[in-house]
Amino acid sequence: MKIRENYTCPLELTHDITRGKWKPIILWQLGKRPSTLAQLERDINGVTQKMLLEHLNELLHVGAIAKHTFEGYPLKAEYRLTERGNRLLEAIAIMQEVGIDLMKENGMDDILREKGFID
């Protein structure tokens, strides 16, 4: 993701940073705990390694996540949220709450229970 020279407002830039099917989910997963690429692939249903790497690199570029590479073999890298990533996660958590409310209103309680969002 390249930061453009002109934006209508700061929200447009933030939208560009989090835009896409997987970025909010990646941030959500990293909000639970730091993770490796392989762990993120297991935790996020349907994401391809190529797409995951692309989104991770974009999030690294804007400072939302950090990458720690461990020495030794096999190679291991772990991703974690930065302070900026935690702030973005706060906004994503609000969006998730709205989604839960909408799902409840539309009779999707079984799905929410199955996923552990409600009792």
ABEGO torsion letter per residue (X at the ends): XBBBABBABAAAAAAAAABEAAAAAAAAAAAABBBBAAAAAAABBGBBAAAAAAAAAAAAAAGABBBBBBBEOBBBBBBBBBAAAAAAAAAAAAAAAAAAAAAAAAGAAAAAAAAGABX
